Amino acid sequence: MTSITSVELNFLVFRYMQESGFTHSAFAFGYEAGINKCPIDGNLVPPGALVTFVQKGLQYLEMEANLSNCDADLDEDFSFLQPVDLITKDMHELRKMINERRKKAQKDRDKESGKEHGGERVRVREKERHEREKECEKDRAKVESRKEQERSPENQINRQMVIDQEDNVTVNHEENGAFGGPEPMDISMISTSQSCEFPSSDVTILEGHTSEVCAGAWSPKRSLLASGSGDSTARIWTIADGRLKSGSQKGPLNVSVLKHVSGRTIESRNDVTSLDWNGDGTLLATGSCDGQARIWTSSGELRTTLSKHKGPIFSLKWNKKGDYLLTGSCDKTAIVWDVKAEEWKQQFEFHSGAMLDVDWRNNVSFATSSIDNMIYVCKIGENRPIKTFSGHQGEVNCVKWDPTGSLLASCSDDITAKIWSMKHDKYVHDFKEHSKEIYTIRWSPTGPGTNNPNKKLVLASASFDSTIKLWDVELGKLINSLNGHRDGVYSVAFSPNGEYLASGSADKSMHIWSLKEGKIVKTYTGGGNVFEVCWNKEGDKIAACFNNNVVCVLDFRM
């Protein structure tokens, strides 16, 4: 019997992790399993292939048992079907294929039997076979009869009643306030009506990437948009000021392609996982699965390649001054790079698991988080962490300092977000109102240390429970729960004036929320999961990165 290879199985498991939102686990598994060296063309593997394969396997076993009862003289090694047949064909096609191959096999055996035992033996076997086929036909008729009953109007009505009851349970759960603190605000589906949709004239689709786009960032000074993809490239798009011209931008026009090359060849799967502009927008840093950080000019020329990590880079950030670059890797370490000297300055090896995020507190100190549930605050020149924060019971997905560098926010797979202070060893606030893993967090550009000092500081958390929650950090309470998405939320970003929040989700939609009204004011639905959303410096354009290989730029005016 044809069997699936370990390489093929590893690839299916890797794709399943990606599609299920287990991004960090997928990276770690892909790195250890050498998925980037796998000869399989991912574009040919349909979504949900692993689940489909398992389901088809169960159907195969059931069919094998049923047909064995009708064809007891067939070989025990049932090899009519190949793994590819199980994935690509439905049950009707499989039955037809088996019948044809079974008849051919039977003829071959009859022919062989005729040679050995004479024509009389063949006629006897043929008669027996016809009897068995009649029995099989009766069984099939019974199955078809049951299917017809299931398709009857009465059964359809009963089935719909069950579905409606299940939907009502879900709605009531939200309406009855499943979360503590202030009553979450439910966003009515009316708020995502036609009037909220971005008109096509305000949408520009940037095409060119050949794999999912997982990272995006606007230049802080110019109308340049950087995107990072699983196709081993980053791109710098020149976006015109003012109103966009709707449609698609293809080819090399107004775009620089930044190829991530290891040695002399481009890796078949060297995902660009993270990117960040320096403060004056002259340099772009990228991190990728080959463990190298690269620094590019704004025109797309490679300036420096920084090599020391022994695993994929998951996060990288410039400090505000722009003289140091910080990287966090799957190899459990963080490295501070001296950009001018083009060499590493210090490597920090405190974590016991892959590092998931890094964030500067000021120009010389920073925080790191990891799958080991720990958070460390480190400082250049110090050989030990200057602060250790322990309290999470799951992987710490994200850490972010507030605008003044006095409070650190973190979120975790343990379904909590926490606020930490350098003045305390234990967390200051513990937010537990989400019902699933929290993927990311963002501080609002408001309050002390921002351009909007008279507005209240707010923390946003985005979760796989499909909600975004807004927190009053001073009081440690929930302000609002934004419940408009239908699947996990991967990314959130505040507008520069702090009045709006953009969110991107696995439901293929990007919403713009008015924080004052607590409702959706604009929405856009694309052709894939939204991995990243980001605003330009003026706050009149939003970029959304999709897993169907495109970047969408949307004009925003209220």
Residue, then its C-alpha position, 0 to 999 in steps of 0.5 A: m500500500t502507498s504510504i505518506t512520507s514523514v516529509e509530507l506529513n510534516f508539511l501538512v502539520f505545518r500548514y495546519m498550525q499556520e491555518s489554525g493561528f498557531t503562528h509561533s508554534a508553526f515557526a518553531f516546528g517549521y524550523e526544526a522540521g526543515i520545512n524551508k527545504c521541503p520540495i513540496d509546492g505549497n500552492l498545490v496543497p489546498p487549505g485544511a489538507l491535514v483535516t481532509f486527509v484524516q477525514k478521508g482516511l476514516q472514510y477509506l477505512e469504512m469503505e474498505a470494511n464494507l467492500s471487504n464484506c462484499d468481496a471476500d476473495l480480494d487480497e487483504d492488502f487493499s490497495f485500490l486507492q492512493p493518498v492523493d485520491l483520498i484528498t482530491k476525490d469525493m465519495h462517489e468518485l472513489r466508489k466508481m474508481i474502486n468498482e472499475r479497478r475491482k472489476k479489472a482485478q477480478k478479470d485478471r484473477d479469473k484469467e489466472s484461475g482459468k489457466e490453473h484450474g480450467g473453465e469450469r472453476v472460472r464459471v463457478r467463481e463468476k456465478e459467486r461474484h454475481e451473487r455477491e454483487k447483488e448483495c452489495e447492490k441491496d446494501r447500496a440501495k438501503v444507504e441511498s434510501r436513508k440519504e433520501q430520508e435525510r434530504s426530505p423537507e421534514n428532516q431539513i426543517n428539523r436540522q435547521m431548528v437545531i442550527d437556529q437553537e445553537d445560534n441562539v445559545t451563542v447570541n445569548h451568551e454574549e448578550n448576558g455579559a459573559f465578561g466581568g467589569p463594565e458591560p461589553m458593547d455589542i456591535s450590531m451587524i447593522s454597523t457593518s452594512q453597505s454604508c460602512e464598506f470602503p468604496s472601491s474608489d478608496v481601495t488600492i490593491l498592491e500585487g506582486h508577492t507570491s505568498e502570504v504577507c505577514a508584516g507591514a510598516w509605513s515609513p515615519k517620514r515619507s509615503l513609503l510602505a514596507s511589506g514582508s512575505g513568506d515568498s522570501t522578499a520584502r517590498i517597499w511601495t511608493i504610495a502617492d500622497g493624497r487620494l489613491k487611484s483605485g485598482s491594482q498595482k502590479g509589476p515593478l512600477n513604484v516598488s522595490v523588491l528586497k530579496h532575502v538571499s542566503g549564500r548564492t541562492i534564494e531560500s525556498r521558504n525564507d519568510v520575512t517575519s518582521l520589519d521596522w523603519n528607523g526614526d528618520g525613515t532612511l533605513l528599513a530593518t527586516g528579520s527572517c527565518d534564516g536567522q539573519a537581520r538585514i538593513w536596507t536603504s529606503s530605495g531598497e539597496l541592501r546595506t548590511t547583513l547581520s548574522k549571529h542568530k541560530g534560528p528564525i528571527f521573530s521580532l526586531k526593533w530600532n531604538k529611538k536614537g537609531d544607533y542600535l537594532l534589537t532582534g529576538s530569535c527562536d534560538k532563545t536569545a536577543i541581540v543588540w546590534d551596533v548599526k554603524a559598526e555593523e556588528w553585534k554589541q551584546q547577546f542576551e541569553f536568559h530565556s529557556g525557550a524561543m523568544l517571541d517579542v522584544d520592545w525598547r524601553n529607552n535607548v539602552s534598555f528593553a523587554t523580551s518575552s518568550i514561550d517559557n512564560m517569562i519576561y525579562v528587562c535587560k540593559i546594554g552592558e549588564n550581564r543579568p536582567i535588571k528586572t524579571f517578571s513572572g506570572h504568566q502561565g502560558e507563552v507570552n506573545c507580545v510585550k509593549w512599553d507605554p509612551t513614557g516607558s514606565l509601564l509594560a503591557s504583556c499578553s499571553d496564551d494563558i488568556t490574560a493581559k498584564i500590566w507591570s511596573m519597574k517599581h514592583d515585582k508583581y503585575v500591577h493589573d491582571f486583565k482576564e476578560h478574554s475567553k481565548e488566547i490574546y495574540t497582540i496588544r497596543w498602547s494608544p498614542t495618547g496621554p503623557g509622552t505623546n502628541n495627544p497629551n490631554k487624551k486618556l491613555v488606553l490599552a487595546s488587546a486582540s484575541f482569538d475569541s474574535t474581540i478587541k478589548l479596551w482597558d483603562v490602565e489607571l483604574g485597571k478596568l475594562i472600558n469597552s469590548l469591540n465585538g464585530h469580528r467573526d474570527g480571531v483578531y491578529s492585529v490592531a493599530f491606533s490612528p495617530n490622533g488616537e480617535y480610531l482603531a483598525s483591526g484585522s482578523a482571520d474572518k478576512s475583514m478589516h474594521i475601523w472603529s470609532l473609539k468615542e462611539g465604540k462602533i465600526v465606521k468603516t470596513y473592508t473584506g478581502g480574499g484572505n486572513v488579515f495578518e497586519v494593519c497599520w496607519n500612515k503618519e498622517g492618519d489618512k491611509i491604512a494598509a492591510c496585509f493579507n494571506n492571499n498574497v496582497v496588500c490593500v491600501l485604503d483611503f480613510r476620511m471621516 
